[in-house]
Amino acid sequence: MIDTHAHLTYFGEKTQEIIDTMCDIGLENIVNIGTTVADSKAGIELAKTNKNVYAVVGIYPEYADSITDEDLKEIEMLAKNKKVVAIGEIGLDYHTEGYNKEKQIELFIKQLEIADRLALPFCIHCRGAAEDVYKILSEHKNLIKHSGIMHCYSEGKDWVKKFLDLGLYISFSGNITFKKNDRSFLKDIPLDRILVETDSPYLSPEPVRGRTNEPKNVRYVIQKIADEVGLLFEELEKITTDNAKRIYYKIGKDNG
């Protein structure tokens, strides 16, 4: 198993314990996601000292108002580290009142440009902004030739084909297990484009909902998707692991 999207730096003193026990529960790799310059730096340090951990560096859309050109230069410099496998999490978030749409779009495009310059994939945060995310990606197809991931996908069946047609991977976290959520469209997604993640410490899946989420819980996401598409757990586990090594190609190279 590979948890393709976790926030290990948010666990504080428990972080190393989670990493040290990951192999015991069948986790091959954890990909730690950055949200700020400082968080991205911390993620790289974790990756440098733990061979099974990789880093994604980037700036979350929520912070768009305060980002400087120097911040973006630093992200680009950090992204050159050999343990950095993508740029993220980047994108648009129109959920919180008072967001600055123009600044978010500007930050999103600039980070797509960094990913392109460094031949890295990207990881997209999209909340209440599917139309603009799709529009930007469609208008900047030259920046997505190394592909990308729709992280914690929650836009339903109406948008999934459009993002797939752009060549993106669709990643699911614990919310795909929630009883109220539509899972009927999972069968329409090519198996070689499905990824799994926890987004821990958030979005604990059933049956551990209500507790702090951890990378080990990615197994519940795999099981739920496997049930929906008619596969055994072991079959989807292998498929999603192979997919993760393909999109995060540095992980694939390190693991033969």
C-alpha positions as a Markdown table, in Angstrom:
| # | Residue | x | y | z |
|---|---|---|---|---|
| 1 | Met | 0.0 | 0.0 | 0.0 |
| 2 | Ile | 1.0 | 3.6 | -0.6 |
| 3 | Asp | -0.7 | 6.5 | 1.1 |
| 4 | Thr | -0.3 | 9.1 | -1.6 |
| 5 | His | -1.4 | 12.1 | 0.5 |
| 6 | Ala | -0.8 | 12.5 | 4.2 |
| 7 | His | 0.2 | 15.4 | 6.4 |
| 8 | Leu | 2.7 | 13.7 | 8.7 |
| 9 | Thr | 4.1 | 17.0 | 10.0 |
| 10 | Tyr | 0.8 | 17.6 | 11.7 |
| 11 | Phe | 1.2 | 14.7 | 14.0 |
| 12 | Gly | 4.0 | 16.2 | 16.2 |
| 13 | Glu | 5.7 | 13.8 | 18.5 |
| 14 | Lys | 3.7 | 10.9 | 17.1 |
| 15 | Thr | 5.1 | 11.3 | 13.6 |
| 16 | Gln | 8.2 | 9.1 | 14.0 |
| 17 | Glu | 6.1 | 6.4 | 15.6 |
| 18 | Ile | 3.8 | 6.3 | 12.6 |
| 19 | Ile | 6.8 | 6.1 | 10.2 |
| 20 | Asp | 8.6 | 3.4 | 12.3 |
| 21 | Thr | 5.5 | 1.1 | 12.3 |
| 22 | Met | 4.4 | 1.6 | 8.7 |
| 23 | Cys | 6.0 | -1.5 | 7.3 |
| 24 | Asp | 4.4 | -3.7 | 10.0 |
| 25 | Ile | 1.0 | -2.8 | 8.7 |
| 26 | Gly | 1.8 | -3.2 | 5.0 |
| 27 | Leu | 2.5 | 0.4 | 4.1 |
| 28 | Glu | 5.3 | 0.6 | 1.5 |
| 29 | Asn | 5.5 | 4.4 | 1.3 |
| 30 | Ile | 3.9 | 7.5 | 2.7 |
| 31 | Val | 3.8 | 10.8 | 0.6 |
| 32 | Asn | 3.9 | 13.8 | 2.9 |
| 33 | Ile | 2.2 | 16.9 | 1.5 |
| 34 | Gly | 3.3 | 20.5 | 2.0 |
| 35 | Thr | 0.9 | 23.4 | 2.5 |
| 36 | Thr | 3.4 | 26.2 | 3.2 |
| 37 | Val | 7.1 | 26.9 | 2.7 |
| 38 | Ala | 7.9 | 26.0 | 6.3 |
| 39 | Asp | 5.7 | 22.9 | 6.1 |
| 40 | Ser | 7.3 | 21.8 | 2.8 |
| 41 | Lys | 10.8 | 22.2 | 4.4 |
| 42 | Ala | 9.7 | 20.0 | 7.3 |
| 43 | Gly | 8.4 | 17.4 | 4.9 |
| 44 | Ile | 11.7 | 17.2 | 3.1 |
| 45 | Glu | 13.5 | 16.7 | 6.4 |
| 46 | Leu | 11.2 | 13.8 | 7.2 |
| 47 | Ala | 11.8 | 12.3 | 3.8 |
| 48 | Lys | 15.6 | 12.7 | 4.0 |
| 49 | Thr | 15.7 | 10.8 | 7.3 |
| 50 | Asn | 13.2 | 8.1 | 6.4 |
| 51 | Lys | 13.7 | 6.2 | 3.2 |
| 52 | Asn | 10.0 | 5.1 | 2.8 |
| 53 | Val | 8.7 | 8.7 | 3.1 |
| 54 | Tyr | 8.6 | 11.1 | 0.2 |
| 55 | Ala | 7.7 | 14.8 | 0.0 |
| 56 | Val | 5.4 | 17.0 | -2.0 |
| 57 | Val | 6.1 | 20.7 | -1.8 |
| 58 | Gly | 3.8 | 23.6 | -2.4 |
| 59 | Ile | 1.5 | 26.3 | -1.1 |
| 60 | Tyr | -2.1 | 25.8 | -0.2 |
| 61 | Pro | -4.6 | 28.2 | -1.9 |
| 62 | Glu | -5.8 | 29.5 | 1.5 |
| 63 | Tyr | -2.5 | 31.4 | 1.9 |
| 64 | Ala | -2.6 | 33.1 | -1.5 |
| 65 | Asp | -3.1 | 36.6 | -0.1 |
| 66 | Ser | 0.3 | 36.6 | 1.6 |
| 67 | Ile | 2.5 | 34.8 | -0.8 |
| 68 | Thr | 5.5 | 36.6 | -2.3 |
| 69 | Asp | 7.7 | 35.9 | -5.3 |
| 70 | Glu | 10.4 | 34.8 | -2.8 |
| 71 | Asp | 8.1 | 32.2 | -1.4 |
| 72 | Leu | 7.6 | 30.7 | -4.9 |
| 73 | Lys | 11.3 | 30.8 | -5.6 |
| 74 | Glu | 11.9 | 28.9 | -2.4 |
| 75 | Ile | 9.3 | 26.3 | -3.3 |
| 76 | Glu | 11.0 | 25.8 | -6.7 |
| 77 | Met | 14.4 | 25.4 | -5.0 |
| 78 | Leu | 13.0 | 22.9 | -2.5 |
| 79 | Ala | 11.3 | 20.9 | -5.3 |
| 80 | Lys | 14.7 | 20.1 | -6.7 |
| 81 | Asn | 15.4 | 17.8 | -3.8 |
| 82 | Lys | 15.6 | 14.1 | -4.9 |
| 83 | Lys | 13.0 | 13.0 | -2.4 |
| 84 | Val | 10.4 | 15.5 | -3.7 |
| 85 | Val | 8.0 | 13.8 | -6.0 |
| 86 | Ala | 5.4 | 16.5 | -6.9 |
| 87 | Ile | 4.2 | 20.1 | -6.4 |
| 88 | Gly | 1.3 | 20.4 | -4.1 |
| 89 | Glu | -1.0 | 20.8 | -2.6 |
| 90 | Ile | -2.0 | 23.5 | -5.0 |
| 91 | Gly | -5.3 | 24.6 | -6.5 |
| 92 | Leu | -8.4 | 26.5 | -5.5 |
| 93 | Asp | -10.6 | 26.7 | -2.5 |
| 94 | Tyr | -13.9 | 28.7 | -2.7 |
| 95 | His | -15.4 | 27.2 | 0.5 |
| 96 | Thr | -14.2 | 29.7 | 3.1 |
| 97 | Glu | -15.9 | 33.1 | 3.2 |
| 98 | Gly | -13.6 | 36.0 | 2.1 |
| 99 | Tyr | -11.4 | 34.1 | -0.3 |
| 100 | Asn | -9.5 | 36.0 | -2.9 |
| 101 | Lys | -10.3 | 34.3 | -6.2 |
| 102 | Glu | -7.8 | 36.2 | -8.3 |
| 103 | Lys | -4.9 | 35.6 | -6.0 |
| 104 | Gln | -5.7 | 31.9 | -5.7 |
| 105 | Ile | -5.8 | 31.6 | -9.5 |
| 106 | Glu | -2.5 | 33.4 | -9.8 |
| 107 | Leu | -0.8 | 31.2 | -7.2 |
| 108 | Phe | -2.2 | 28.1 | -8.8 |
| 109 | Ile | -0.9 | 28.9 | -12.3 |
| 110 | Lys | 2.5 | 29.9 | -11.0 |
| 111 | Gln | 2.9 | 26.6 | -9.2 |
| 112 | Leu | 1.7 | 24.7 | -12.2 |
| 113 | Glu | 4.6 | 26.5 | -14.0 |
| 114 | Ile | 7.1 | 25.3 | -11.4 |
| 115 | Ala | 5.9 | 21.7 | -11.8 |
| 116 | Asp | 6.3 | 22.0 | -15.6 |
| 117 | Arg | 9.8 | 23.5 | -15.4 |
| 118 | Leu | 10.9 | 20.7 | -13.1 |
| 119 | Ala | 9.1 | 17.9 | -15.0 |
| 120 | Leu | 7.1 | 17.0 | -11.9 |
| 121 | Pro | 3.4 | 16.0 | -11.5 |
| 122 | Phe | 1.2 | 18.2 | -9.3 |
| 123 | Cys | -1.4 | 17.5 | -6.6 |
| 124 | Ile | -4.6 | 19.6 | -6.7 |
| 125 | His | -6.8 | 20.7 | -3.9 |
| 126 | Cys | -10.3 | 21.6 | -5.3 |
| 127 | Arg | -13.1 | 22.7 | -3.0 |
| 128 | Gly | -16.1 | 24.3 | -4.5 |
| 129 | Ala | -14.1 | 25.3 | -7.5 |
| 130 | Ala | -14.3 | 22.5 | -10.0 |
| 131 | Glu | -15.3 | 24.8 | -12.9 |
| 132 | Asp | -12.4 | 27.1 | -12.5 |
| 133 | Val | -9.9 | 24.3 | -11.8 |
| 134 | Tyr | -11.0 | 22.6 | -15.0 |
| 135 | Lys | -11.0 | 25.9 | -17.0 |
| 136 | Ile | -7.4 | 26.7 | -15.9 |
| 137 | Leu | -6.1 | 23.3 | -16.6 |
| 138 | Ser | -7.8 | 23.2 | -20.0 |
| 139 | Glu | -6.3 | 26.6 | -20.9 |
| 140 | His | -2.8 | 25.5 | -19.7 |
| 141 | Lys | -2.6 | 22.0 | -21.1 |
| 142 | Asn | 1.1 | 22.8 | -21.9 |
| 143 | Leu | 1.7 | 22.8 | -18.1 |
| 144 | Ile | 0.1 | 19.4 | -17.4 |
| 145 | Lys | 2.2 | 17.1 | -19.7 |
| 146 | His | 3.7 | 15.4 | -16.6 |
| 147 | Ser | 0.1 | 14.8 | -15.3 |
| 148 | Gly | -1.4 | 15.5 | -11.9 |
| 149 | Ile | -3.7 | 14.3 | -9.2 |
| 150 | Met | -7.2 | 15.4 | -8.2 |
| 151 | His | -6.6 | 14.9 | -4.5 |
| 152 | Cys | -9.4 | 13.8 | -2.2 |
| 153 | Tyr | -11.8 | 13.8 | -5.1 |
| 154 | Ser | -15.3 | 14.9 | -4.1 |
| 155 | Glu | -16.8 | 16.4 | -7.2 |
| 156 | Gly | -18.9 | 13.4 | -8.2 |
| 157 | Lys | -19.6 | 11.8 | -11.5 |
| 158 | Asp | -20.3 | 15.0 | -13.4 |
| 159 | Trp | -16.7 | 16.2 | -13.4 |
| 160 | Val | -14.7 | 13.0 | -13.2 |
| 161 | Lys | -14.6 | 12.3 | -16.9 |
| 162 | Lys | -13.5 | 15.8 | -17.7 |
| 163 | Phe | -10.5 | 15.5 | -15.4 |
| 164 | Leu | -9.7 | 12.1 | -16.7 |
| 165 | Asp | -9.8 | 13.5 | -20.2 |
| 166 | Leu | -7.1 | 15.9 | -19.2 |
| 167 | Gly | -4.9 | 12.9 | -18.3 |
| 168 | Leu | -5.2 | 13.3 | -14.5 |
| 169 | Tyr | -5.4 | 10.7 | -11.8 |
| 170 | Ile | -8.3 | 10.6 | -9.4 |
| 171 | Ser | -7.4 | 10.1 | -5.7 |
| 172 | Phe | -9.8 | 9.1 | -3.0 |
| 173 | Ser | -9.5 | 9.5 | 0.7 |
| 174 | Gly | -11.8 | 8.5 | 3.7 |
| 175 | Asn | -14.8 | 10.5 | 2.5 |
| 176 | Ile | -15.4 | 7.9 | -0.3 |
| 177 | Thr | -16.4 | 5.5 | 2.5 |
| 178 | Phe | -19.0 | 7.8 | 4.0 |
| 179 | Lys | -22.5 | 6.3 | 3.8 |
| 180 | Lys | -24.1 | 9.4 | 2.2 |
| 181 | Asn | -21.5 | 9.7 | -0.6 |
| 182 | Asp | -22.2 | 8.6 | -4.2 |
| 183 | Arg | -19.8 | 5.8 | -5.3 |
| 184 | Ser | -21.7 | 4.7 | -8.4 |
| 185 | Phe | -19.2 | 6.4 | -10.7 |
| 186 | Leu | -16.2 | 4.5 | -9.4 |
| 187 | Lys | -16.8 | 1.8 | -12.0 |
| 188 | Asp | -16.5 | 4.5 | -14.8 |
| 189 | Ile | -12.9 | 5.3 | -13.8 |
| 190 | Pro | -10.1 | 3.4 | -15.5 |
| 191 | Leu | -8.4 | 1.3 | -12.9 |
| 192 | Asp | -5.0 | 2.6 | -13.9 |
| 193 | Arg | -6.0 | 6.1 | -12.9 |
| 194 | Ile | -7.2 | 5.4 | -9.3 |
| 195 | Leu | -5.1 | 6.4 | -6.3 |
| 196 | Val | -5.8 | 6.1 | -2.6 |
| 197 | Glu | -4.8 | 8.4 | 0.3 |
| 198 | Thr | -5.8 | 9.3 | 3.8 |
| 199 | Asp | -5.3 | 13.1 | 3.9 |
| 200 | Ser | -4.5 | 12.3 | 7.5 |
| 201 | Pro | -5.0 | 13.5 | 10.1 |
| 202 | Tyr | -8.3 | 14.4 | 8.5 |
| 203 | Leu | -11.2 | 12.5 | 7.0 |
| 204 | Ser | -11.1 | 9.3 | 8.9 |
| 205 | Pro | -12.9 | 6.6 | 6.9 |
| 206 | Glu | -15.6 | 4.2 | 8.1 |
| 207 | Pro | -15.3 | 2.3 | 10.4 |
| 208 | Val | -12.9 | 4.6 | 12.3 |
| 209 | Arg | -14.7 | 7.8 | 11.6 |
| 210 | Gly | -14.6 | 10.3 | 14.4 |
| 211 | Arg | -11.0 | 9.4 | 15.4 |
| 212 | Thr | -7.8 | 11.0 | 14.3 |
| 213 | Asn | -6.9 | 9.6 | 10.9 |
| 214 | Glu | -3.6 | 7.9 | 10.3 |
| 215 | Pro | -1.8 | 6.6 | 7.1 |
| 216 | Lys | -2.6 | 3.0 | 8.2 |
| 217 | Asn | -6.3 | 3.7 | 7.5 |
| 218 | Val | -5.7 | 3.8 | 3.8 |
| 219 | Arg | -6.6 | 0.1 | 3.8 |
| 220 | Tyr | -10.3 | 1.0 | 4.5 |
| 221 | Val | -10.3 | 3.3 | 1.4 |
| 222 | Ile | -8.8 | 0.4 | -0.7 |
| 223 | Gln | -11.4 | -2.0 | 0.6 |
| 224 | Lys | -14.4 | 0.2 | -0.1 |
| 225 | Ile | -13.3 | 1.0 | -3.7 |
| 226 | Ala | -12.5 | -2.7 | -4.3 |
| 227 | Asp | -16.0 | -3.6 | -3.1 |
| 228 | Glu | -17.6 | -1.1 | -5.4 |
| 229 | Val | -15.6 | -2.1 | -8.6 |
| 230 | Gly | -15.8 | -5.9 | -7.9 |
| 231 | Leu | -12.2 | -6.6 | -7.0 |
| 232 | Leu | -10.5 | -8.3 | -4.1 |
| 233 | Phe | -8.6 | -6.1 | -1.7 |
| 234 | Glu | -5.3 | -7.5 | -2.8 |
| 235 | Glu | -6.0 | -6.8 | -6.5 |
| 236 | Leu | -6.9 | -3.2 | -5.9 |
| 237 | Glu | -4.0 | -2.8 | -3.5 |
| 238 | Lys | -1.5 | -3.8 | -6.2 |
| 239 | Ile | -3.2 | -1.6 | -8.8 |
| 240 | Thr | -3.2 | 1.5 | -6.7 |
| 241 | Thr | 0.4 | 0.9 | -5.6 |
| 242 | Asp | 1.5 | 0.5 | -9.2 |
| 243 | Asn | -0.4 | 3.7 | -10.1 |
| 244 | Ala | 1.2 | 5.7 | -7.3 |
| 245 | Lys | 4.7 | 4.6 | -8.5 |
| 246 | Arg | 3.8 | 5.7 | -12.0 |
| 247 | Ile | 2.5 | 9.2 | -11.3 |
| 248 | Tyr | 5.1 | 9.7 | -8.5 |
| 249 | Tyr | 7.8 | 8.4 | -10.9 |
| 250 | Lys | 10.7 | 9.0 | -8.5 |
| 251 | Ile | 9.1 | 6.4 | -6.1 |
| 252 | Gly | 8.9 | 4.0 | -9.0 |
| 253 | Lys | 12.5 | 4.4 | -9.8 |
| 254 | Asp | 13.6 | 4.0 | -6.2 |
| 255 | Asn | 11.6 | 0.8 | -5.9 |
| 256 | Gly | 12.7 | -0.8 | -9.2 |
